[in-house]
Amino acid sequence: MQSFDDLTTLPDDVVRDYQEAGHAVVRGLATREEIARYRPAIVGAAEKARFEKRPLQERDTYGKAFLQLFNLWRLDEEVRAFVFARRFAAVAARLMEVDGVRLYHDQGLFKEPGGGTTPWHQDQFYWPLDTDRTITMWMPLVDVDPSMGPMRFASGSHTARSLGDFPIGDVSHEEFGAIVERRGLPVRDHAPFAAGDATFHSGWTLHSAAPNRTDTMREVMTIIYYADGTRVGELDHPARKFDRDVWLAGCEPGELAAGPLNPVLYERGGNA
Ligand SMILES: O=C(O)CCC(=O)C(=O)O
């Protein structure tokens, strides 16, 4: 079996796609063997971390979109090895054209059978990070076809940075959906996916996902990275203050975003 320290060769056109569109797909970033080995630990950690017990029909739109399970790397050594994979972090660094990346946090995003639409949103609305060099890796642990609710991205939307202060929900879906239509932004989903393929999207890229119309759980693991050297930004609304308190514990605005939960996961020429 390959090691997660083995890097992958990324064609230049994938980097160009990412820069231009704000998203890109990397096929086979994890092998089938790696997914078979690490999936049970990720699913087990997700079960441990699950706090949502209500049936789907009793939840709001955001709650119906997926089970969201945070920082699974802290629950299990195998999951830690997956989240700390130098191979994944190196792709994040190359796409953002930076020398090193830190972990913001991981999250399992499991869209249940019958799970709803993921509303249009921008991730960086939540993140008190003083940079636009932020990126999410979204990797299915099972094969995902278009009926299972793959992500879709509005190409080019990242260049505008903030398109409105909307937390994810019905209002963000309506407002951002209208922007996508009005501006005629091309929407792409990169589906179908084999387990181990991965998409990468920028923190300002508008994205959403269709409902899961199948009987199979859409198991996805995500890892969020930002450029090493980034400083903590303004805590200019409650969501950003909450994120600072949880993910950047102890870091104040203007200081390096480098708390105990934010290890360097890749450094060009280094060991990380
Ligand atoms: O998996 C989904 O449905 C949405 C994922 C997402 O919003 C993200 O990874 O930023």
The ligand as a Gaussian input file, in Angstrom:
#p B3LYP/6-31G(d) Opt

LIG

0 1
 O      -21.234000      18.026000       1.209000
 C      -22.055000      18.923000       1.058000
 O      -23.230000      18.697000       0.770000
 C      -21.615000      20.342000       1.230000
 C      -20.175000      20.466000       1.540000
 C      -19.722000      21.842000       1.825000
 O      -20.474000      22.770000       1.885000
 C      -18.288000      22.066000       2.048000
 O      -17.499000      21.103000       2.111000
 O      -17.885000      23.238000       2.159000

